[in-house]
């Protein structure tokens, strides 16, 4: 098994593109948790996507679509 540091970024990007539907489901789950916690009205300043997922192409657009607000990566 490869260490996380040695994972091919191109392979991860291709996985994200192929699995965009699943990625959207994950963002939907996060949105649902934000809604359930009562913080939806506090998203007016936007959402920040961090970590490795922030480097994937199209992730900001996907998050903006799900959260309905601005997104920074």
VOTOR-940547 format. One record per residue: chain; residue number from 1; residue in one letter; x, y negated, z negated of N, C-alpha, C in turn. Coordinates in pm, 1 decimal, always signed. Layout:
% residues N
mol, seq, type, nxx, nyy, nzz, caxx, cayy, cazz, cxx, cyy, czz
A, NUM, A, X, Y, Z, X, Y, Z, X, Y, Z .
...
***
This chain:
% residues 73
mol, seq, type, nxx, nyy, nzz, caxx, cayy, cazz, cxx, cyy, czz
A, 1, X, +84.3, +117.5, +0.0, +0.0, +0.0, +0.0, +88.9, -123.9, +0.0 .
A, 2, X, +57.2, -219.8, +85.5, +137.3, -340.7, +94.9, +109.3, -432.4, -22.9 .
A, 3, X, +213.0, -502.8, -64.1, +195.1, -606.0, -166.0, +118.3, -721.1, -102.6 .
A, 4, X, +49.1, -794.7, -184.6, -31.5, -905.3, -134.6, +54.4, -1004.9, -56.7 .
A, 5, X, +176.4, -1027.6, -102.5, +262.8, -1125.7, -37.2, +300.7, -1085.5, +104.2 .
A, 6, X, +293.3, -956.7, +136.5, +338.1, -911.4, +267.5, +224.3, -883.6, +364.6 .
A, 7, X, +104.5, -914.4, +326.7, -10.1, -891.5, +415.0, +1.1, -984.8, +535.1 .
A, 8, X, -20.8, -932.0, +651.0, -13.7, -1007.7, +775.8, -128.9, -1107.6, +782.0 .
A, 9, X, -95.5, -1235.0, +787.7, -198.9, -1339.2, +789.0, -289.3, -1326.5, +911.4 .
A, 10, X, -232.8, -1287.8, +1024.3, -313.1, -1271.9, +1145.8, -417.4, -1162.7, +1125.8 .
A, 11, X, -379.1, -1054.3, +1060.8, -473.2, -944.9, +1035.9, -586.1, -991.0, +944.2 .
A, 12, X, -552.1, -1070.4, +844.4, -654.7, -1120.2, +752.5, -748.7, -1215.0, +826.1 .
A, 13, X, -692.6, -1301.4, +910.0, -774.5, -1393.8, +988.1, -869.1, -1317.9, +1079.4 .
A, 14, X, -819.0, -1215.2, +1147.0, -903.6, -1133.9, +1234.5, -1012.7, -1064.6, +1154.8 .
A, 15, X, -979.5, -1016.9, +1035.9, -1079.0, -952.1, +950.1, -1189.9, -1052.2, +915.9 .
A, 16, X, -1150.9, -1174.5, +879.1, -1249.3, -1275.9, +842.1, -1342.6, -1305.7, +958.2 .
A, 17, X, -1286.0, -1319.8, +1076.3, -1367.5, -1350.2, +1194.3, -1463.6, -1235.3, +1222.5 .
A, 18, X, -1415.5, -1112.1, +1215.1, -1500.7, -995.7, +1241.3, -1607.2, -978.6, +1133.6 .
A, 19, X, -1574.8, -1019.6, +1013.7, -1664.7, -996.7, +900.8, -1726.8, -1126.3, +849.8 .
A, 20, X, -1749.7, -1218.8, +939.2, -1806.2, -1348.1, +900.1, -1939.8, -1331.6, +827.7 .
A, 21, X, -2017.9, -1235.8, +870.0, -2147.4, -1212.5, +806.2, -2129.0, -1177.3, +657.9 .
A, 22, X, -2031.6, -1092.1, +629.5, -2004.4, -1053.8, +490.1, -1949.1, -1173.0, +412.7 .
A, 23, X, -1865.3, -1251.2, +476.9, -1809.6, -1369.9, +412.1, -1921.6, -1467.1, +376.1 .
A, 24, X, -2018.4, -1479.9, +464.3, -2133.4, -1565.8, +435.1, -2212.1, -1511.4, +316.0 .
A, 25, X, -2226.7, -1380.6, +308.6, -2296.2, -1320.2, +194.2, -2225.8, -1355.5, +64.0 .
A, 26, X, -2093.7, -1354.4, +65.7, -2017.8, -1387.4, -55.0, -2042.1, -1532.6, -94.1 .
A, 27, X, -2035.9, -1623.3, +3.8, -2065.7, -1763.4, -26.4, -2209.7, -1779.5, -74.2 .
A, 28, X, -2302.6, -1704.1, -16.6, -2442.3, -1709.4, -62.0, -2454.4, -1665.4, -207.7 .
A, 29, X, -2379.7, -1562.7, -245.7, -2381.1, -1517.0, -385.3, -2327.6, -1625.0, -478.6 .
A, 30, X, -2220.8, -1691.1, -436.9, -2166.0, -1799.8, -517.8, -2269.1, -1911.6, -529.5 .
A, 31, X, -2333.0, -1945.3, -419.5, -2435.1, -2050.6, -421.1, -2549.4, -2013.8, -516.1 .
A, 32, X, -2590.7, -1888.7, -511.3, -2697.8, -1843.4, -599.5, -2657.2, -1857.9, -746.7 .
A, 33, X, -2531.7, -1824.3, -776.9, -2482.8, -1838.7, -914.3, -2478.5, -1984.8, -956.8 .
A, 34, X, -2440.0, -2072.3, -865.8, -2439.1, -2216.0, -894.8, -2582.6, -2263.1, -921.0 .
A, 35, X, -2675.5, -2218.8, -838.2, -2816.9, -2254.3, -856.7, -2868.0, -2204.1, -992.0 .
A, 36, X, -2840.6, -2077.1, -1022.3, -2887.5, -2016.9, -1147.4, -2829.2, -2086.0, -1270.5 .
A, 37, X, -2707.4, -2138.5, -1256.9, -2642.5, -2206.9, -1368.7, -2690.3, -2351.2, -1383.4 .
A, 38, X, -2769.8, -2398.2, -1287.3, -2823.7, -2533.2, -1294.8, -2728.3, -2642.1, -1248.0 .
A, 39, X, -2629.1, -2605.5, -1167.0, -2530.0, -2703.5, -1122.9, -2548.1, -2750.1, -978.9 .
A, 40, X, -2655.3, -2711.7, -914.6, -2675.9, -2747.0, -774.7, -2672.1, -2897.8, -753.7 .
A, 41, X, -2731.0, -2972.4, -844.0, -2734.3, -3118.0, -829.9, -2597.8, -3181.9, -852.2 .
A, 42, X, -2501.5, -3107.6, -899.8, -2367.5, -3161.9, -923.3, -2273.5, -3137.4, -805.9 .
A, 43, X, -2325.2, -3085.6, -696.1, -2242.9, -3059.0, -579.0, -2236.3, -3177.4, -483.2 .
A, 44, X, -2292.7, -3289.7, -521.7, -2297.5, -3404.3, -430.6, -2158.9, -3451.8, -388.9 .
A, 45, X, -2059.8, -3428.5, -472.2, -1922.5, -3467.9, -437.9, -1856.8, -3366.0, -346.4 .
A, 46, X, -1918.6, -3251.7, -329.0, -1866.2, -3149.6, -238.4, -1815.0, -3026.7, -310.4 .
A, 47, X, -1762.2, -2936.2, -230.8, -1710.3, -2808.6, -279.0, -1564.5, -2799.0, -236.7 .
A, 48, X, -1481.8, -2742.0, -322.8, -1341.2, -2720.5, -289.8, -1318.0, -2570.2, -278.9 .
A, 49, X, -1266.6, -2527.4, -164.3, -1233.6, -2386.4, -142.5, -1082.7, -2373.2, -159.9 .
A, 50, X, -1041.1, -2283.4, -248.5, -898.8, -2267.8, -277.6, -854.0, -2124.3, -254.6 .
A, 51, X, -726.9, -2103.8, -268.7, -670.9, -1969.8, -255.3, -650.2, -1931.9, -110.0 .
A, 52, X, -623.5, -1806.5, -88.3, -594.9, -1757.4, +45.4, -709.0, -1775.8, +142.4 .
A, 53, X, -830.9, -1765.9, +93.3, -946.7, -1780.6, +182.1, -951.7, -1920.6, +242.2 .
A, 54, X, -897.2, -2018.8, +173.8, -898.4, -2156.2, +223.5, -817.4, -2170.6, +351.7 .
A, 55, X, -726.8, -2078.1, +377.5, -642.8, -2084.7, +497.2, -707.5, -2019.4, +619.2 .
A, 56, X, -819.4, -1954.4, +600.1, -882.8, -1885.2, +711.2, -958.1, -1982.8, +800.5 .
A, 57, X, -949.4, -1962.6, +931.6, -1017.1, -2054.5, +1024.0, -1168.8, -2046.0, +1010.2 .
A, 58, X, -1231.4, -2161.6, +1006.6, -1376.3, -2166.4, +1001.5, -1436.6, -2157.8, +862.7 .
A, 59, X, -1353.9, -2138.0, +759.7, -1408.2, -2120.0, +625.5, -1473.4, -2248.5, +574.7 .
A, 60, X, -1418.8, -2363.6, +608.3, -1477.9, -2489.4, +562.2, -1616.2, -2510.1, +623.6 .
A, 61, X, -1628.2, -2480.7, +751.8, -1759.0, -2494.0, +817.8, -1860.4, -2397.7, +759.0 .
A, 62, X, -1816.8, -2275.5, +732.6, -1906.3, -2175.7, +673.9, -1952.7, -2219.9, +535.4 .
A, 63, X, -1859.7, -2265.2, +452.4, -1895.2, -2309.9, +317.7, -1986.8, -2432.5, +323.2 .
A, 64, X, -1959.0, -2524.6, +414.0, -2044.5, -2643.6, +427.0, -2186.3, -2604.3, +465.5 .
A, 65, X, -2197.1, -2505.5, +551.9, -2329.0, -2457.7, +594.1, -2404.7, -2395.5, +476.5 .
A, 66, X, -2336.1, -2316.0, +397.9, -2401.0, -2246.5, +285.7, -2436.3, -2343.0, +173.3 .
A, 67, X, -2342.3, -2432.0, +137.1, -2363.2, -2519.8, +22.9, -2434.1, -2650.1, +60.2 .
A, 68, X, -2440.0, -2683.8, +188.1, -2509.2, -2804.2, +230.3, -2442.7, -2931.4, +182.9 .
A, 69, X, -2312.6, -2930.7, +170.5, -2238.5, -3047.1, +125.2, -2100.7, -3045.9, +186.1 .
A, 70, X, -2023.4, -3150.2, +160.7, -1888.1, -3156.4, +212.2, -1799.5, -3050.0, +148.9 .
A, 71, X, -1695.4, -3011.6, +221.9, -1604.1, -2907.7, +175.5, -1461.1, -2954.1, +197.8 .
A, 72, X, -1378.4, -2933.3, +96.8, -1234.2, -2956.4, +109.4, -1164.0, -2824.3, +91.7 .
A, 73, X, -1057.5, -2807.3, +165.8, -976.5, -2684.9, +150.2, -838.3, -2722.8, +101.8 .
***
